[in-house]
Every structure is written in structure tokens, then in C-alpha cells.
Amino acid sequence: MLFSFWTEWSVSLGNYIVAPILNFLHLNGLTDSPEEIASAFMTGALQLCLIGFLFRPLESWFPAEKWADRRYANKDFHLTWIMVVGLFPLFMFLILTPIVNLLTGGASTGEEVEGWSLRTQFSWLDSHPIIFFLVYYLAYDFVYYWMHRLAHFLPWWWAMHSAHHSQKQMSCWCNDRTIYLDGILQSFILAGVGVFFGVRADEFAWFMLFGELIQNFSHANVRFGFGPILNKIIIDPKFHRLHHMRFNPDRPTLHNCNFGEVFPIWDIIFGTALYKEPLHPTGVDDPMVDKDNELNIVQLQIEGHKRFWHAFRRKSGWKIGEVIFSEKYEPIHVDNSAPHPAADELSHSK
């Protein structure tokens, strides 16, 4: 019944709304079918409903931190719906999917042509969807883990990614607090994993929903986790909140932990997993990044892209290591064995 309802709505929206837009943009045959595109937008709407009607009430009932107001968190709500039902689906279907299809021998004249992938090379994967899902998602999460670590230690990438970490009121809406160029870069890399495995468009939408919901919940302002066994299998809010902790001068490397998206296994294997740690304040100690909290959503994008450009064109922006930014947006490498200059600057400004 539910599947039939979903199919009927995706067909209707695809035929009456998406198809005319594709015709107008001359994209027929270069991207997925109107029904699949409509289904992706519906998936985004479903994600928003689950965040708003499930995760958000849990934050009110079991908060990890109690806030007098949601001054900073409210901004992330707007960033989330713009990304989930707007920019990301448009980017995926109007830009990313046509490029992927052309590179892999996919649809270019309205005909389905499968390019090379693990799925085409090992046909038994089609007969074992659970195994295919697990293998794909482990590979996806492995790539995400190392991509995420690089985003923290490659200064020009951190210049963008730092906007995500600047949030002082971490909530279920925080996952899509991102600089759009950062989102595009991550999407291309992670889509490459899907292309390699041969993930189809309809599957990709549901796989993305699964990963996004795990991330939405892992950012939630709740004080409970999944317990001492399940939290070694799936990332929970207590685990990921530690990844967003502020710099601690007494334990200067503590915040470099818990980089995984869905599975903590890679953090455990590579020694970056942190458990059994009490609640820490979230945010950053770099004044140039911390000021993101005082900006509106347009200014946040401008500031993040400005940091990126100034870091990208400097040698210091390509030198691996942890950085803060000067008032002229120059990346300044910090030594965690020495006093943290940003923390000193913040303490003097208070």
C-alpha cells in the first residue's frame, strides 16, 4: 500500500512537474527519469519530516545541553531545508548525474546503457542486495572517513568545513550546515564510490536517506546513545558530539577524534575513536571561524568561500596540519603541544 502510494505520487510529480522542466532545459536523456527525480525530492521531504517530527521532539525531551534560546541553531534549520529539498537534488540530477552517465557510458540518448562497475562485473551482487548494500556502505564510509580527516587537516578544505564546526548549539539540523563548495566537492567524491559499485539512481536516493538520517540523529542535542555494544556498530549522538568539541588546552589533541559518518569501525581501526568521555562544549576556538555564528545564511556562505579562496591560493593553505585564520584569512599552523593562539585571543577578548 505504502509502496504503491509512493510510486503513484512519484509518477504524477514526474510527469506533470519534472518532465516539463527537463524539456525546457533540454536535459532529456542526460539525467535520470522524471519519476526518479521526483522520488528523490520526495525522499528529501521525508527526511525533513523525520527530523522535525522525530529527532526534534527527542531534543526537547532529553537534551544534552539546555539552551535559553535557539539563536544559533535556528539558522541550521533553514540551511537544511534549502539543501535537502533544493540545492542538493538539483545539483545531483542537473549536474552530477549527467556527468556520471557520460563518463560511465550511461544514458545519453534516452536509452539505458550500463557502464563498467563492480555490479556489472560480479552479477551475483544483484542477487544478494543485502551483501551489496553492506559492502557498498562500508566502502562509502571508508572513503568518507579519510575524506573527513583530510577536510580537517588540509587548510583550504578546513577553511570551508570549519563553518560546519563553528556551531555552538549542535542540533539535529546541524548536519547540513555547510559551505556549498564543500558540499559539491564531497558529493563528487562520494558519488564516485557509487559509480564504482554501480549504484542506481533510485537506490542512491535511499542509501543517501539512510546515511543522512544517521548523521542528522548523530548531531542531535540528546544526552543518550545506543549503548556500549551498538555504539561500536553505528555512530550515535554521544560519539559524534565529541567530534564537535571545542579545543581543550589541557588535552590539545582530544578533539581530533570520531571522524566516521555511519560506522565507527574506521575510527576504531585507525585509532581515532573516543568513548567514555563526558559532555564537552561544541564549536571552535578560532575567532575568524567563530564569527560565523553571528552571520545570516547568505553571509555564512560568502565568509566560508572567502576563507577558502584566501587559503587555496597560499602555500600555507596546502601544508597539512591544524590551522587558525588571521584577520586577513591567512592559514596559521598551530602546534598542539604549545599554547593555542586562538584560545589566548578569545580569552583576551572576553
C-alpha positions in Angstrom: 0.0 0.0 0.0 2.7 2.5 1.0 4.9 1.5 -1.9 2.0 1.9 -4.3 1.2 5.3 -2.9 4.9 6.4 -3.2 5.1 5.1 -6.8 1.8 6.9 -7.8 3.0 10.2 -6.4 6.5 10.0 -8.0 4.9 9.2 -11.4 2.4 12.1 -11.1 5.0 14.6 -9.9 7.5 13.4 -12.5 5.0 13.7 -15.4 3.4 17.0 -14.6 6.2 18.9 -12.9 9.7 17.4 -13.5 9.3 16.3 -17.2 8.3 19.8 -18.5 11.3 21.3 -16.6 13.7 18.8 -18.2 12.2 19.5 -21.6 12.7 23.3 -21.1 16.4 22.7 -20.0 17.0 20.2 -22.9 18.1 17.6 -20.4 16.0 14.6 -21.6 18.2 11.5 -21.8 21.1 13.2 -20.0 19.8 12.6 -16.5 17.5 10.1 -14.7 13.8 9.7 -15.5 11.3 12.3 -14.2 9.9 9.7 -11.9 13.3 9.1 -10.3 13.9 12.8 -9.9 10.5 13.3 -8.3 11.2 10.4 -6.0 14.4 12.0 -4.9 12.7 15.2 -4.0 10.0 13.2 -2.1 12.8 11.4 -0.2 14.2 14.8 0.8 10.8 15.9 2.1 10.5 12.6 4.0 13.9 13.3 5.6 12.7 16.7 6.8 9.6 15.2 8.3 11.6 12.6 10.2 14.0 15.2 11.5 11.2 17.6 12.5 8.7 15.1 13.9 11.0 12.5 15.5 14.5 13.9 16.2 13.4 17.4 17.2 11.0 16.2 19.9 13.7 14.0 21.4 15.9 17.1 21.8 13.2 18.7 23.8 12.6 15.7 26.0 16.2 14.5 26.5 18.5 17.5 25.8 22.3 17.0 26.2 22.5 20.8 26.7 19.7 23.2 27.8 19.7 26.5 25.9 17.8 29.6 27.0 17.0 30.1 23.3 17.8 28.6 19.9 19.5 31.7 18.5 22.3 29.8 16.7 20.5 26.5 16.0 17.6 28.1 14.1 19.9 29.1 11.3 20.7 25.5 10.6 17.0 24.7 10.1 16.9 27.0 7.1 20.3 25.7 5.7 18.9 22.1 6.0 15.7 22.5 4.0 17.4 24.6 1.3 20.0 21.8 0.9 17.8 18.7 1.3 14.9 19.7 -1.0 16.6 22.3 -3.1 20.3 22.6 -3.9 21.5 19.0 -3.4 18.8 17.3 -5.6 19.2 20.0 -8.2 23.0 19.6 -8.2 22.8 15.8 -8.2 20.4 15.5 -11.2 21.2 18.5 -13.3 25.0 18.5 -12.9 26.4 15.4 -11.2 24.2 12.6 -12.8 24.7 13.8 -16.5 28.5 13.9 -15.9 28.5 10.4 -14.3 26.3 9.0 -17.1 28.6 10.4 -19.8 31.8 9.1 -18.1 30.4 5.6 -17.5 28.6 5.1 -20.8 25.2 5.6 -19.2 22.1 7.2 -20.7 22.9 9.9 -23.2 20.3 9.4 -25.9 17.3 8.3 -23.8 18.5 4.7 -23.8 19.7 2.9 -20.7 23.3 1.7 -21.1 25.2 0.4 -18.1 28.8 1.3 -17.9 31.5 -0.6 -16.1 31.0 -1.2 -12.4 31.5 -3.9 -9.8 27.9 -4.8 -10.2 28.3 -5.5 -13.9 31.5 -7.4 -13.4 30.0 -9.5 -10.5 26.4 -10.2 -11.4 25.8 -12.2 -8.2 25.8 -8.9 -6.3 22.4 -8.2 -7.9 21.1 -11.4 -6.4 22.4 -10.6 -2.9 21.2 -7.0 -2.3 21.9 -7.1 1.5 25.6 -8.1 0.8 25.8 -5.4 -1.9 24.4 -2.8 0.5 26.8 -3.7 3.3 29.9 -3.8 1.0 29.0 -0.6 -0.7 28.2 1.3 2.5 31.4 0.1 4.2 33.4 1.3 1.2 31.4 4.6 1.1 32.0 5.1 4.8 35.7 4.3 4.5 36.1 6.9 1.8 34.1 9.4 3.8 36.3 8.8 6.9 39.5 9.7 5.1 37.9 12.5 3.2 36.7 13.9 6.5 40.1 13.6 8.1 41.6 15.4 5.2 39.0 18.2 5.5 40.2 18.8 9.0 44.0 18.9 8.2 44.2 20.4 4.6 43.9 24.1 5.4 42.0 25.2 2.3 39.4 22.4 2.9 39.2 23.2 6.6 38.5 26.8 5.6 35.2 25.6 4.2 34.5 22.7 6.6 35.1 24.8 9.6 31.7 26.5 9.1 30.1 23.2 10.0 32.1 23.1 13.2 31.5 26.6 14.3 28.1 25.8 15.6 27.8 26.3 19.4 24.3 24.9 19.6 24.6 21.5 17.9 21.3 20.1 16.9 19.5 17.6 14.6 19.5 20.4 11.9 23.3 20.9 12.1 24.3 18.2 9.6 23.6 20.4 6.5 25.3 23.5 8.0 27.8 23.5 5.1 29.6 25.7 2.6 28.2 24.8 -0.8 31.5 24.3 -2.5 32.4 21.9 0.3 29.2 20.0 -0.3 29.9 19.9 -4.1 33.4 18.5 -3.6 32.2 15.9 -1.1 29.3 14.9 -3.4 31.7 14.3 -6.4 34.0 12.1 -4.3 31.2 10.1 -2.7 29.3 9.7 -6.0 32.5 8.2 -7.4 32.1 5.3 -4.9 28.5 4.8 -6.1 29.6 4.8 -9.8 32.4 2.3 -9.0 29.9 -0.1 -7.3 27.1 0.5 -9.9 24.6 2.0 -7.5 21.4 3.0 -9.4 19.7 6.3 -9.0 16.7 5.1 -7.1 19.0 3.1 -4.7 21.3 6.1 -4.3 18.4 8.2 -3.1 17.5 5.7 -0.4 21.1 5.0 0.5 21.6 8.7 0.9 18.5 9.0 3.1 19.8 6.2 5.4 23.2 7.9 5.8 21.7 11.4 6.1 19.3 10.3 8.8 22.1 8.6 10.8 24.0 11.9 10.5 21.0 14.1 11.4 20.5 12.0 14.5 24.2 11.9 15.4 24.2 15.7 15.5 21.0 15.8 17.7 21.1 17.6 21.0 20.2 14.5 23.0 22.0 13.0 26.1 21.7 9.3 25.2 23.5 7.0 22.9 22.9 3.4 21.6 24.7 1.7 24.5 28.1 0.1 24.9 27.6 -2.6 22.2 25.6 -0.9 19.5 27.6 2.3 19.6 30.6 0.2 18.4 28.5 -0.6 15.3 26.6 2.6 14.5 27.6 6.1 15.3 25.4 7.7 17.9 24.9 11.3 19.2 27.3 10.9 22.2 30.1 9.6 19.9 29.7 12.3 17.2 29.2 15.2 19.7 32.8 14.6 20.8 34.0 15.2 17.3 32.5 18.7 17.6 34.1 19.5 20.9 36.0 22.8 21.4 39.8 22.8 21.8 40.9 21.8 25.3 44.4 23.3 26.1 44.9 20.7 28.8 44.3 17.9 26.3 45.2 19.6 23.0 44.7 16.6 20.6 41.5 15.3 22.2 39.2 17.0 19.6 40.8 15.1 16.7 38.5 12.1 17.0 35.4 10.3 15.7 35.5 11.2 12.0 33.2 8.4 10.7 29.8 9.1 9.2 27.8 5.9 9.8 30.1 3.2 11.2 32.7 3.8 14.0 34.8 0.9 12.7 37.3 3.1 10.8 37.8 5.3 13.9 38.4 2.1 16.0 40.8 0.6 13.4 42.8 3.8 12.8 42.9 4.9 16.5 40.7 8.0 16.4 37.7 6.6 18.3 36.9 8.3 21.6 34.4 6.8 24.0 33.6 7.3 27.7 34.2 11.0 27.7 31.9 13.5 29.4 30.0 16.2 27.6 32.1 19.0 26.1 31.1 22.4 24.7 30.9 22.4 20.9 32.2 25.0 18.5 35.7 26.3 17.6 38.3 28.5 19.3 39.3 30.4 16.1 37.7 33.9 16.3 37.7 34.2 12.5 35.5 31.0 12.3 33.5 31.5 15.4 32.1 34.7 14.0 30.1 32.5 11.5 27.6 32.3 14.3 26.7 36.0 14.0 26.1 35.8 10.3 22.9 35.1 8.3 22.8 32.2 5.9 24.0 34.3 2.9 26.8 35.9 4.8 27.9 32.5 6.1 28.3 31.2 2.5 30.2 34.3 1.5 32.5 34.2 4.5 33.2 30.4 4.1 34.0 30.8 0.4 36.2 33.8 1.2 38.2 31.8 3.7 38.6 29.0 1.1 39.9 31.3 -1.6 42.5 33.0 0.5 43.7 29.7 1.9 43.6 27.9 -1.5 45.9 30.5 -3.2 48.6 30.4 -0.5 51.3 27.8 0.1 50.3 27.6 3.7 46.9 26.5 2.6 48.3 23.3 1.1 50.6 22.3 4.1 48.9 19.5 6.0 48.2 20.5 9.6 45.8 22.2 12.0 45.3 25.9 11.4 43.5 29.0 12.5 43.0 32.1 10.3 44.4 35.6 10.6 42.2 38.6 10.1 43.4 38.6 6.5 42.3 34.9 6.2 45.9 33.6 6.1 46.1 30.0 7.5 48.3 29.9 10.6 49.6 26.5 11.5 49.3 25.7 15.2 51.3 23.3 17.4 49.1 21.5 19.7 52.0 20.9 22.1 52.2 24.7 22.6 49.7 27.2 23.9 46.8 27.6 21.4 47.0 31.2 20.0 43.3 31.3 19.2 42.3 30.3 22.7 44.5 33.1 24.0 43.0 35.6 21.7 39.5 34.5 22.7 40.3 34.8 26.4 41.7 38.3 26.0 38.6 39.4 24.1 36.2 38.4 26.8 
